[in-house]
Amino acid sequence: MSRWPSSFPHPALVFVVLAWGLNFSVIKLAYQDFSPATVALLRFCGMLPVLILVAKIAGSNLVWPKDDWLKILWVGFLNSGLYMVLFLAGMQGTGATQGAIALATAPVWMSVFAVVFRQESFRWNLILGAILAFAGVALVILGGPVANFSGKPLGTLLVLASALVWAYSVIVMKPLVSRYGALTIFTLSLPGALLALIPYGIWARVWETDWSAVTPTGWGALAYLILVAGVAAFLAYYKGLADVGAVQTSLTQFFIPPTAAFFSWLILKQNLSFLQFAGLFVLIAGVFWATRRKKASETDDVTLAEDRSALSSS
């Protein structure tokens, strides 16, 4: 099969950047009608049947392996459950762009965990990149207007914590994906998310949602989160991965925060301060330095941490 020319942006990856960049603003629109817990549960209920259908069409064997079923559910608890709770709760208390910037630290966390669990060798540029990335997030927090944080940086810090959880889940997922494939593992792991989503929903009393008051904008935002950012972008990301390789696919992570900033300005009329713009560029530089390799061949034989880096926006 011929590969997409490296000198041209792959259309699937352009779609991924746009879909996940817009995702942060759409979440804020969904919160006008739904609580974060309601969004989390409805997103799960919508994604699971669609992913099962897609996996069946793709010929995936959706049977939990006898030796790994518990590990697969643990992955689902982490990356579709606990991660989603922290991410959606955090997005309620921070701006769309600030959330995108905090979540963009995920590749740095992945590289750190990969070294800790001996999936990668230690690199000094990882230390430099991590320092730069977190300095960028600090600038974003310090430069934000009080209105965006309700006087506290808690929302941004929760999104930052969700990036850490996601990164750890990717390390746990790597050997499973190597054996069974990404689509199969992602689909089979989803039920594990209920271990986090159900308690979150009970705590937030989602049954008290006033369904009659939900606007067409709210339903449209929810459909986007399920079908576009949740399923279509996932499939597009792996289409790009298959066509152009992990090196170019992983570059999508650098374009999502600026894209989120553009949509936040366009849709939500939210602007970044000069200090926050500086933090955005410092973050991108830090992620670049933390994830770069000495040789291109090292990146082509990529770890799952790179394969799944951009999926933190979904």
N, C-alpha and C positions, 0 to 999 in steps of 0.2 A: 504494500500500500504506500502510495506517495505521501510525503510529508508536506505540510503547508510551508511555503517559502518563508524563511526566517526573517526576511527584510520587511514583511508585511504583517500588520496586526491581525491576528486570527479573529474572525467575526464572532465566534463563540466566546472568546475571552473579552472582547469589547462588550458583549452582552453581559457577561459576568460583572465587569466593573460597573456598568450602568445599573444593573439590577441590584447589586449589593450596596452601591453608593446611594441609590434612591431608598433603599430599605430603611435607613435610619430616619428619614423624614416621614415615611409611610407609618412607621411605628408610632411616631408622635401624633399622626392623624388618627390612628386606631385608638389611641388613648383618650380621645375626645368622647368615645362611646363605650369603650371597654376598659376594664381594669387590666393591669399587667398579667394577673393570674388567669383571667378569662381569655386573654390573647394566647397565653401559653397553652391552655387546654384545647381551645378551638383549633389552634395551629396544629397540635398533635393529631386531633381527630380528623382534620382535613388531610394532612400529609400521609398518614399511615395507609389508607386505602389507595391513594394515588401511587405511592411508591410500590405497594404490592403489585398493582396492575402493571407498572412500568417494569418491575423486576421480572414478572411473569413473561411479559412480551420479550424481554431481553434474554430469556432462557435461564434465569437464575434459579438455583435450587434453594427454595426458601424452607429449609428444614434445619432446625438447630442441631449442630454437631454434638454428639454425645459427650465428647471430651472438652468442648469449649463453650457450651451454652451459657454457663454461668459468667464466663469472661465477657461474652458478647453482651449479655444483659448489663453487666457492670459498665461496659463502655457506653451503653445507651443511657444509663443513669447519669454518667458523667457529662457526655457531650450533648445529649438532647434533654436532659433533666436538670441537674444541678447548674450546668452552664446556662441554660435558658432562664432559670429562675433568677440567677444573679444578673444576667444581661438585661432581661426585661424589667426587673425591679430597678436596676441602675438607670436604664433609659428613661424611667419616669422622673428621675431627679436631675437629669443633665441634658444638655443640648444635643441635637443630632450629630453635629460635627465633633463635639467633645467626646461623645460616645464612640464615634468611628475612630478617632485618634487613640483613645484608650485601648480599644479592641485591636488596633493595628500592632500592639506590642506582642501579640500572640506568637508570631514567628520567633521572636527573641526568647520567650519562655520555652518554646519548643526546642530550640537549639540548646538551651541550658539543660533541660530535662534529658535531651538526647546524650549529652556529655555525661550527666550524672548516672544514667542507666547504660552507659557504654555502647550506645548505638552510633555515636560519633566520637572522634578524637577531640581533645581539648585544643582550642584555638584562642590566641590572645586577642584577635580581633573581635571575638565573641564578647569579651569583657568590655572592650572599648565601645562596641555597638550597644551593649546593654546599658552602659552608663549614659550614652547619648540618647537612647530611646526613652529612658525614664526621666532624663532631664527635660526632654521634649514634652512629656506628659505633665511634668511639674509646671512647666511654663504655661501649658494650656489651663491647668487648674488655677494657677495664680493670676493669670490674665483674664479669667472669666468674670463677667459682671455678676453681681450678687443675684440678680433676677434668674439667672440660668441655673443657679445651684441652691436656691432658697437659703442663701447665707452659708451653705456648707458644701464641701466637695464630695459628699457621700455618694452621690449618684455616679460620678466619674470613677470613684474608687471601687464601687461595686462592679462596674463594667470592667475595670482593670482586673479585679479578682476573677471575673468570668473568663477573661483571656488566659489566666493562669490555669484554671480548671480545664479549659478546652485544650491547652497545650499538653497537659498531663494525659488527657484522654487519648490524644493522638499517639503518644508514645505507647500507651497500653494497646491501642488498636493496631499498631503497625504489623505485628506478626500475624494477627487475624486476617487483615486485608491481604497479606502476602499469600495466605493459604486459600481464602475463599472469595476474594474480590471485594472491591469497595461498595458497589451497589448492594450486594448480598448482605454484607456486614451492616451497612447503614440501615437497611430495611429491618433485618432481624433484631438489631439492637434497640429499635425505637420503643418497644414495650417496656424496656428497663427504665425509660424516662418517667413512667407513671409513679415510680417510687419517690420521686421528687415532686412531680407535678400535682399529684392528688393531695398530699399534705399542704402544699402551697395553696391549692384551690380551696381546701377546707378552711385554712387559716384566713384567707381573703374573702370567704363567704360568697363564692361566685354564684351560688344559686339565687342571690338577691339581685342579680343583674336585671335591669329593666329592659327586656328585649323589645318592647314596643317603642322605646325611645331611641333605638339604634337607627342612625341615619344611613342613607345610601352611601355616603362617604365612608362610614365605619365599616359597612359590609364590603365595600370595594377595597378598602385598605386591608381587611382580613383576607380577602381572596388573593390579593397581591402577595401577602406574606406567606400564604400556603403554596400557591401555584407558581409564582414567578421567582421570588427570592428563596422559597423553600425547596421546590422541586426542579423547575426549569433551569435555574442557575447552577444547581448541583450537577445536573446532567451536562450542561454546557461546559462547566469547568473540566469535567473528565473527558469531554470531547476534545477540548483544547489540549489537555494533557496527552491524549493519545496521538494528536496530530503534530504538535510542536515540541513535546517533551517537557520535562519538569522545570528546566532552567527558565524558559520563557514564560511558562504558565505561572511560576511562582512570582514573576514580576507584577502580576495583577495586584498584589498586596500594596504596592507603592502608589497606585492610582485610586484606590478606594477612598482614603480620607479626603483628598482634594475634590473628588466627585461628590462625596457626602457634603462637603462644605458648599459646593455650588448648588446642590438641590436644597440644602437648608436655607440658603439665601433666597433662592427662587420661590420655594413653596412656603417656608415658614417665616421668611423675612428676618432671619437671624444672621447677624454678622459676627465675624471674629475680630478681636482686638489685634493690634500690632503684635503684642506679646504672644498671643495665641497663634498667629501666623508664623512667628518665629519658632514656636514650639512644634508646629506641624512640620516644618522643614528639618528641624533638629531630629524629630522622631524618624522621618523617612531616611535621613542619613544614618541614624543608629541602626535601624532595621537592615539597611543595606550592608553595613559593615558587619553586623552580627551574623548574617546569613550567607555572606559571600564565601566562596571556596578558592583555593589556590589554583585549581585546574578545572576547566569546564567539564572534563570527564568525571570528576568527582561529583559534580552536581547532576550529571546525566544519570549516574547510578544513585538516584536520589532517595532519601529517606522519606517515609510517609509524612514526616513533619513538614517537608517542603511541599509534598503533593497536596496536603490538606490545609496549607497556610491560609489561603483566602477564604476557606469555608467557615471561619469564625464569624463572618459577616452575615451568614445565613440565618 
